[in-house]
């Protein structure tokens, strides 16, 4: 069922799933260096902004809480991929999902503030070779394979308490990793 005012069907593939929504007639909008769509996940979920691409060159990037009056809820597949100048990313308190490869190849990225993220897709931080420490938010419930693969400077990871599974290959190629603190309810740990 297409929501009122949303006229164009739009999809974003995360390799695990395809997210279907409806964008407004102009489909893509811009807010400074961000390209985005207003996205409706259906089934009674509130519409939110899905960042489709970042075109800026800032070393520190802060996502706003809202754009066009909607919460900034999702970072789309490859939205920040390859941004070699970005050292720090501060996600909005409304941001819940990071889709596949969202930050892959951000070789200068040293830290990410992701306070309420619930979903980290495949290879989100792949080859972020300056990332040294990660503290995953307590809200995280989905973590997919290869999420931190190739993060060669990564030394310390703190997992959330309620994450049930650490997938296969999550930390493959993390040659400096010496300290992983698992949450109390982690039941399955994949290889790599």
C-alpha positions in Angstrom: 0.0 0.0 0.0 1.5 3.3 -1.1 1.4 6.0 1.6 -0.3 9.3 0.8 2.1 11.8 -0.9 4.6 9.1 -1.9 4.6 8.6 -5.6 7.8 6.8 -6.7 8.8 3.2 -5.7 12.4 3.0 -4.5 14.6 0.1 -3.3 17.9 -0.3 -1.5 19.5 -3.7 -1.5 21.5 -4.8 1.5 22.3 -8.2 0.1 20.4 -9.8 3.0 17.2 -8.1 2.1 15.7 -5.5 -0.3 14.1 -2.6 1.5 11.1 -1.3 -0.4 9.6 2.1 0.1 8.1 5.0 -1.6 9.9 8.3 -2.2 8.3 11.6 -2.9 7.9 12.7 -6.5 11.4 14.3 -6.7 12.8 11.0 -5.2 16.2 12.3 -4.2 16.7 15.4 -2.1 19.8 17.1 -0.9 20.8 18.6 2.4 24.2 20.1 2.1 26.5 17.2 1.3 23.9 14.5 1.9 21.7 12.9 -0.8 18.6 11.2 0.7 15.1 9.9 0.2 12.2 10.0 2.5 11.6 6.4 3.0 8.5 4.4 4.1 9.1 0.9 5.4 5.4 0.1 5.4 3.5 -2.0 8.0 2.7 1.0 10.2 6.4 2.1 10.6 7.1 5.8 10.6 8.6 7.3 7.5 12.2 8.3 7.9 15.2 9.6 5.9 17.5 7.1 4.3 20.9 8.7 3.4 21.9 7.4 0.0 25.2 9.2 -0.5 27.5 11.6 1.2 29.4 14.0 -1.1 31.3 16.1 1.4 35.0 16.2 2.4 34.8 17.0 6.1 37.0 15.2 8.6 34.3 15.2 11.2 30.7 14.4 10.0 27.7 14.8 12.2 24.3 13.6 11.0 21.4 15.8 11.8 18.5 14.4 13.8 16.0 15.3 11.1 15.8 16.3 7.4 12.7 17.7 5.8 10.9 17.0 9.1 11.7 13.3 9.1 14.0 11.4 11.4 17.4 10.4 9.9 16.9 6.7 10.5 19.0 4.7 7.9 22.4 4.9 6.3 22.0 3.3 2.9 24.3 0.7 1.2 27.6 2.3 0.3 26.4 5.8 1.4 29.8 6.8 2.8 31.9 4.2 1.1 35.4 5.3 0.1 35.3 8.7 1.9 39.1 8.8 2.6 39.1 12.2 4.4 36.5 11.3 7.1 38.1 10.7 10.5 35.0 10.7 12.7 31.3 10.0 12.1 28.6 11.0 14.7 25.3 9.3 13.9 22.0 10.9 14.8 20.2 9.6 17.9 17.5 8.6 15.4 19.8 6.4 13.2 19.0 2.7 13.7 20.4 0.9 10.6 23.7 0.8 8.7 23.2 -1.1 5.5 25.8 -3.2 3.7 29.2 -1.5 2.8 27.8 1.8 4.3 31.3 2.9 5.5 33.6 0.5 3.7 36.9 1.8 2.5 36.9 4.9 4.8 40.6 4.5 5.4 41.0 7.5 7.7 38.0 6.7 9.9 39.1 6.5 13.5 35.8 6.6 15.4 32.1 6.2 15.0 29.5 7.3 17.5 26.5 5.1 17.0 24.4 5.4 20.2 21.2 3.7 19.1 22.0 1.6 16.1 20.1 -1.8 16.0 21.4 -3.2 12.7 24.8 -3.4 11.2 24.7 -5.0 7.7 27.4 -7.0 5.8 30.8 -5.4 5.4 29.7 -2.0 6.8 33.2 -1.2 8.2 35.2 -3.3 5.8 38.8 -2.0 5.2 38.4 1.0 7.6 42.1 0.6 8.3 42.4 3.4 10.9 39.6 2.2 13.2 41.2 1.1 16.5 38.4 0.8 19.0 34.7 0.0 18.7 32.1 0.1 21.4 28.9 -1.3 20.0 25.7 0.2 21.3 23.6 -1.8 23.8 20.7 -1.5 21.3 22.4 -3.6 18.6 20.5 -6.8 17.8 21.6 -7.6 14.3 25.3 -7.9 13.2 26.1 -9.4 9.8 29.1 -11.2 8.4 32.3 -9.3 7.6 31.1 -6.2 9.4 34.6 -5.3 10.5 36.7 -7.4 8.1 40.0 -5.9 7.0 40.1 -3.3 9.9 43.8 -3.9 10.3 44.3 -1.3 13.1 41.4 -2.6 15.2 42.7 -3.6 18.7 39.6 -3.5 21.0 35.9 -4.3 20.6 33.2 -4.2 23.2 30.1 -6.2 22.2 26.6 -5.3 23.5 25.1 -7.4 26.3 22.1 -8.7 24.3 23.6 -9.6 21.0 23.0 -13.3 20.6 25.3 -14.1 17.6 28.7 -12.8 16.3 28.6 -13.9 12.6 31.3 -15.7 10.7 34.0 -13.5 9.3 32.9 -10.5 11.4 36.5 -9.7 12.3 38.4 -11.5 9.5 41.7 -9.8 8.6 41.7 -7.7 11.8 45.4 -8.6 12.4 45.8 -6.2 15.4 42.7 -7.4 17.4 43.7 -8.5 20.9 40.7 -7.7 23.1 37.1 -8.6 22.4 34.7 -8.2 25.3 31.5 -10.3 24.7 28.1 -9.4 26.1 26.6 -11.7 28.7 24.0 -13.2 26.3 26.2 -14.0 23.3 25.5 -17.6 22.4 27.2 -18.2 19.0 30.5 -16.9 17.8 31.4 -17.6 14.2 34.9 -18.2 12.8 37.0 -15.3 11.8 
